[in-house]
């Protein structure tokens, strides 16, 4: 191996990983490599961004800045930046990225499957894009010549496992999902070690998505507090989930051997944690009731009928009386047209009568139409009045106990700082600390829809961070934040931290 390109820091991202699942597996002896890292390294919870969603969180990790500076709030541009809300691309991430900082110091980089890194950016090193790359027929690799090499070596490499295309109602469909996750994880590990051996770089980073996908579709089967834990399907799910975690742990064990041989450092981290989904909050229904949003007449009836049909189809009564084969075929037909990146809101809104709307789950916030073509909130006074009205309405929603349902409400200026704050949602909020998921669905007929009988989970603020390697002493990290990862990489490589990075190194911030 070229000594000038020898890896100095290797970062493995376990998307959505949480100690809530990892620690019990470690204590049961099922994850020996991670157990070794926890015993010998520096580790602790890693606080995500607000909200703790993929686009802002990974962009903060890559830049060391908050979303108000890097400007990534969603998989799409926000309504304030472009009313058409096209899909984001890497060029929209503002500020100095970690690879730019390292390249300036004559360090090479390699990135595999890192979210928001599509299309791949030219750099001194290589990039294999992950989610948002349309297919293996698209150009998702830099340099371009590496794409042919990678696909000749691993022709069945998998770019992503897109959650909406899978169903978690019946074991037969869950098994298909788990088989695909298993395969994807193995192929990603194979690709990573091939690239490490043939295209070494001073900084290597790979993100594995299985931990996130399991959390979204199967969380309650893995949570001892859930009634689904005790079901027969729950036991089958956990057996398979543990095997996938074991694949990841085995991969990390091989990484550790290489790291030890090179005298380098390993960082393991996640962009957020996970927990159960208790219910869904129909965020645009609230606006309809307030008179701030209107669906187009030609779309409103169809949307409401679809919502009602969906509710009926998901009811326990219908699930019991309809043959499983029929339900599976119907659900499969619906899933084939779904994607994490489809925009199903703006095309159906009557913008002449819509002053506010909730665009997507990643943003977790309301957009007041003060900017852009056709904006109908034209004065600062009306803008502030609407913002106060929305916050007051959120505050007034109560649980049966009388406590507030919405646990966090912020003006965007309270949580973001920098030149891109004006592109953020005007009001950001969380419902029961993300246990209740606000969704942009149109046509809803109630504010809340229960999720007691579905195994779904959603993101939480606390992710994970583990640092292990030569010179790293065993200790516990307290107060680690997403903005701290980039400065930590710079310090571990004995390089100056760029002034643009807002965080601080986690080495020296342990107790």
N, C-alpha and C positions, 0 to 999 in steps of 0.2 A: 504493500500500500504506500502511495505517495505520502511521505511524512507531512508535507505542507497541506495536504487535504484530509489528514486524519481527524476523525470526529472529536471535538472537544466537549460539546454538549449535545446530548440526544434528548429530545422532548417527545414523549408519547402522550397524545391526547386521548383520553377515554371519555368520549362525548356523553355528558349526562351522568357520569359516575358519581356515586354517593357512598360515604362510609356506612350509611344505614344498611346497605346490602353487603358491602365489602368486608366490614369488620366481623360479622357473624361467620362468613365463609373462611376468613383467616383464622378465627378462633377454632373452627372445626377442622383445621388442617387442610382445607381444600384449595388454598391459594398460597403455596409455599414461597414463591418468589416475592409476592407483595408482602407476605409476613416478614420476610428477611429485610425488605426495604423499611418497613415500619419499625423494626427492631434496631436497625443500624443507621437509619437516615433521619432527615428532618421532615416532619409532616404535620398536617393540620387541615382545617377547613379553609376553603378558598371562596371568598365572597364574590358573587357574580355581579353583573350590571343590573340596573333597574330599567326595564324588566329583565329577568334572567333568561333571555332567549338567544338563540344561536347567532343571528347576524350581529347584534351589538356586542355580545360577549366575546366571540372570537376576534372581532375587529379590534376590540380593546386589548385583547391579549397580543395581537400582532403589532400594535402601535404604541402600547403603553399610555394611551390617552382615553378619556371618557368619550361617549358618543357625541357630545357637543363639539368635539374637535375632529374626530374621524368621520362623522356624518352618516354612519350606517345604523339605521334603526329597524330595518326590515329587509326581507328578500326583494322588495321593490323599493324604488325611490318613493319618498313620502309625497303626499298630495301637495305639500307646500313647495316641494322642489320641482315636481312635474305632475300636473293634474292627470296625465295619462298613466302614471305610476308604472313605467316599464320595469322589468327585472333589473336589479342592480348588477353591476359588473365591478371587477376589481379596481378599475380606473376611478370609481366613485369613492373609494376609501381615501380620505384626505390625510395629509401628514406623512411623516417619515415612518416607513415600515421597518420591521426588524431586519429584513434582508437588505434593505438599503443602508441601514446603519452598519451592518456587518460587512457588506461589500465595500463600503468606504474605507474600512479598516483592512481591506484585502483578505477578507474571510469568505469562503464559499458556503453555499447553502443548498439544502435539498428539502423539498416539501412534498408530502404525499397525503392527498385527500383532506387538505385543510379547508374548512368551510370559508366561503367568500373569496376564494382564490381562483375564480374563473372569470374570464379566460386567463390562462397563465401569463404572468408578466415576465418579460425578459429580465434575467438577472445572472449573476456569476454563480452558476449552479444549475439546478433543474427543478421543475414543478410538475407534479401530476395532479390535476384538479380533481375535486370530488363532487359533492352535491352541486347542482345547478348546471353541471356539464350535461348537455342534452343527450349525448350517446357517445359510444366509442367511435362513431363515424365523424364526430365533430373534432376540432383541434383542441384537445384538452391537456396537451403535454408541451412543455418547453424544455429543451429545444425540440423543434418539430421532428427532427430525425430520431429522437428517443421514443416517440410514439410507436413507430413501426417496430423498433427493437423490443419494446416492452410487450406489445401485443403478439409478437412472434414467440417470445419467451413464455408469456402467460396469456394465451389467446382467450381464455375464459375469465379474465380479470373482470371484477364487478365494480362499477363506479359508485353505486348507491343502492340502498334498499329503502324505497320511498313509502312511508307509513300508510298514507291513504289508500294505497293499492292492496292492502291486506285487511283481513277481517279477524276478529277475535271472539266470535260468537260460538263457534263449534271447534272441537279439538282438531278435526281434519284440516281446517284452515289455519289454525294456530301452528300445526305441524309444518305446513307448507312455509309459513313465515319463518319458523325457527330453522328449517332446513336451509332456506335462502340466507339467513343470517350466519349460520355456521359456515356455509360455503364462502360467503363474502369475506368473513373474518380470516379464514385460512388463506384465501387468495391475496388479501391485503398484506398479511404477514410475509407471504412468499415474495410479493413484489418489493416489500421494504428491504428484506435481506438481499435480494438480487441487486437492488439499486445501491445498497450500502457497500456490497462487494465490488461492483463494477463502476459505480459513480460516487465514490466517497466524497464527503464534504465536511467542512469544519463544524457546521451546525446542521443536524438532521432533525426533521420533525415529521411525525406521522400521526394521523387521527383515526381512531377506530370507532365506528358508529354503533356497534351492536349494543353497547350499554345504554345508549339513548333510546334505541328502537324498542328494546325490551321494556324500558321504563314506560314508554308511551302506551304500548298495547297490552302489557301483561303485569303491570305493577302490583295489582291487588292479589294476584296469585303468589307473589313473592313477599308480601307484607303479612307478618304474623298477626297484625291487628285486624285484618280483613276477614270477613266470613268466607271469602273465596279461597283463603289459605287451606281450609279443611276439606275442600272438594277433591274428588278423584282427579279431575282435570288439573287442579292446582298442584298436586303431587307430580303429575306427568310434566307439567310446565317447569317446575323447579328442577327436576332431574335434568331436563334439556338445558335450562338456563345455566345451571352449574357447569355443564360440559362446555358451553360457550365461554364462560368465565375462565374455565381451566385452559382453553385454547389461548386466551389472552394472557393468562399467567405463564404458560409455557413460553409464549413469545417473549414476554418480559424477562423470563429467566435467561433466554438466549441473548437478549439485549444486555443483561447484566454481565454475562461472561465477556462479551465484546468490550463493554465499558471498562471492566476491570483490567482487561488486557491492554487497553489503550491509555489507562490512567485518566479517563475522562469522567463526566458527570451525567447522570440520568435525572430528568425531571418527568414526573407523571402528574397530569392535571386534568381537570374537567372544567367545562365552561359553565356548568350549573349542577345542582343536585336534582333529586326527584322525590315525589310524594304522590299520594292518591289524588284522583280527581273525584271530588264529592258531588259536584254538579256543574252544569253549564249556565253561564250568565249571558242572556241574549242582549248584547250591548246596544244593538240598533233598535230593538223593541222599546227600550227606555226612551230613546230619542223620538221615536214615533209617538209615544204617549205624551211627550213634552211638546209636540208640534214642531220639532226642529228637523225632522227628516221625513221625506215622502218617497215612496216607491212609485215608479211609473205605473200608470193605470193598467197598461197592457201586461205588466209583469206582476202586479200585486196579487191578483187572484191565483195565478199559477204558482207563485212562491208560497202562498198560504196553504194551498192544496197539497203541495209537495211536503211542506212541514207537517201537516196533519197526517198524511200518508206515512211519513217517516216515523212519526210517533206511534201510530198504530202498528206498523211493522216491527217496531222495537219492543212492543208490549209483551209481557210474559204470557198473556192469554193467546196472542197470535202465534208466538213461538211454540206454544204447546199444541195448538190444533193444526198448524200447517206442517206438512212433511218436511223433514230436514233437507232432503234433496232439492225440493222446490225453493226453500229459503236460501240455500247455498247458491243456487243458480241465479236467483234474483239479486242477491247481494253481490255476487261476482260481476254481474252485468253493470251494476251501479259503480263498483270500485274501478272498473277498467277506464272510466272517464275521469277519475279523480287524480289530483296531483297536489303536492305541497305548494306549487307555484302558480296555480290557477287563480285569476282575479275574478271573484264572483260577487262583487259589490257595486262598484261604480257604474258598470254598464246598465244597471237596473234602477238607478236612482234618478228621481226627478230633480235635477239640480236647480231648477228655477224656484223650487220650494224646499230645498235642503240646505240648511245652514251649518249643520254638523253631521259627521258620520264617523263610525268606527270601522277602520279599513281592514285590520288583520290582527291575528293573535300576536305575532312577534312585536308589534308596536305597543300593545296594551294601553292604548290611549285614544282620545277623541280628537279629531281634526275640525277646527272651526274654520270655515271657508272665508278667511280674511285675505288670502293670497291666491294668485292664479287666475286663469281665464274664467270669466263668469262668476267670480266671487261675489256673494251677495251680502256679506257682512262688511259694510263699507266704512264704518267709523270706529275709532278706538273705544268710544264709550259703549257702543253696542257690543263690541268684542268682549270687553271686560264684564259687561252685564251677563252675556251668555256664558262666559267662563264661570262666573260665580253661580249662575243658575244650575249649571251642570254639576259643579262640586256640591252644591247644596242638595241636589236631588240624589246624588250618590251617598251623601252622608245620612240622608233620611231613610234609606232602605234598611229595614230591620229584619233580624232573625226572629223566629218564634220566641226566643228567650228575651227579646227586647234589645239585644246588643246589635251594634252596627254590623251589617253584612260586609261592607267595603272597608278593608283594614288599612288601606294606604291610598291617599289622594294627593297628587302633587301638581303644581304649576311646573311646566317644563324647566323654567329657570331655577327651580329649587334643586333639581337633580343633575342638570347638565350645565356645563360651562364651556364657552368657546364660540367660534364664528359660525358653527353649524346649528346652534340652538334653535334658530328660527325655522328649521326644517323638521323639528321634532313635533310629535303630537302636542297639542296645546294643554291638554289635561291627561296626565298619566295616572293609572290607578291599578291596585291589586285587590282581588276579592278573596277574603279569607287567606291572605298570604299565599296566593296562587293555588290554593286547594280547589277553588271554584274558577273555572276557565271562562273568561269573556270571549265570545266568538262573534264573528261579523254576520252570521246567518240572517238573511232577510226572510220575511214571511212568518216569523215566530208569533205565537199566540199567547205567550206568557213570558215573564221576566226570567224565571229560573226553570231549568229542566233537570231533574234528578239524574244521577249517574251511579246509584247504589248498586245496580246489578251488572255494571260493566267493569271490566278489569283495568280500565285506563288509568294512567298516571300523567302528571304534568310536572314541569320544572319547579325547583325551589332555589332559594338564594345560595345555599351552601353546597359548593362543589368540593373537590379534593385537590390537594397538592402534596407531592412527595418529592424530596430531593435526596439523591443517594449517589455515592461515589467517593473517589479518593479525596481525603481532606474534609469530608462532610461528617460532623459529629452528631451522634444521636441526640435529638431534642424535639420539642413540640413547638410548632408555629402558632402564634396567636395573632389574629387581626389581618391575615393575608387577604389581599384584594386582587382582582383581575389585572389592574394596572401595574401590579408589582412583578408580573412574570417577565416582561421584556427587560426591565432593568436588571433582574436577577440573571438572565441569560448573558447580558453584557458583562456583569461583574464576574461571573463564572469563567468567562473567556478573557478576563483581565483587560477589558476594554472600557474606555470612558462611556458613561451613560449620557446619551444626547439630552440636551436641555428640554427638548420637546416632550420627553417621557415624564409623566406625572407621578408615577409610583416610585417605590424604593425597593432595593434588593432585599430578598427574604433571607439571605445569608447574612447573619448579624442581627436579624430581627426575630430570633427565636429565643424561647425561654426554657 
